[in-house]
Amino acid sequence: MSTSYLVLTWALLGVLAGALALAARLKPAAWTRRGWLWLLALGLGASLLGGLLGFWLLGRLFSTAASLWTAVLVLCLPRLAGTLRARGASRQ
């Protein structure tokens, strides 16, 4: 498989992970307008970056798995940060 197919696969996985994050309502409440677009873009960027790092560090075989895991972890971070911020504000 050529590298361009890998990049296309990483991009599709990132957008799909972003869409699943939207379906799971992982979008923070602070992202009101066009938050869905930012979440899709975040999934795309994280997937491409994770795939590239996986390609360099792990090789061609494991780069797609690294891309998917990176996208999932990065997409969970905004919701986690919002939850932790709300907990910190409620304790004060």
WOFENJO-V449706 format. One line per field, one symbol per residue. phi: phi as a letter, one per 20 degrees, with the letter a starting at -180 (. if undefined). psi: psi as a letter, one per 30 degrees, with the letter a starting at -180 (. if undefined). burial: + if it has 16 or more other ideal C-beta (glycine too) atoms within 10 Angstrom, else -. Layout:
# WOFENJO-V449706
phi: ???
psi: ???
burial: ???
This chain:
# WOFENJO-V449706
phi: .ffffffffffffffffffffffeleffffeeelffffffffffffffffffffffedoffdfffffffffffffefffffffffffffffe
psi: kleeeeeeeeeeeeeeeeeeeeeghgklffidkgeeeeeeeeeeeeeeeeeeeeeeefleegeeeeeeeeeeeeffeeeeeeeeeeeeeff.
burial: -----++-+++-++++++--++---+++----------++-+++++++++++-++-------++-+++-+++-++--++--+----------
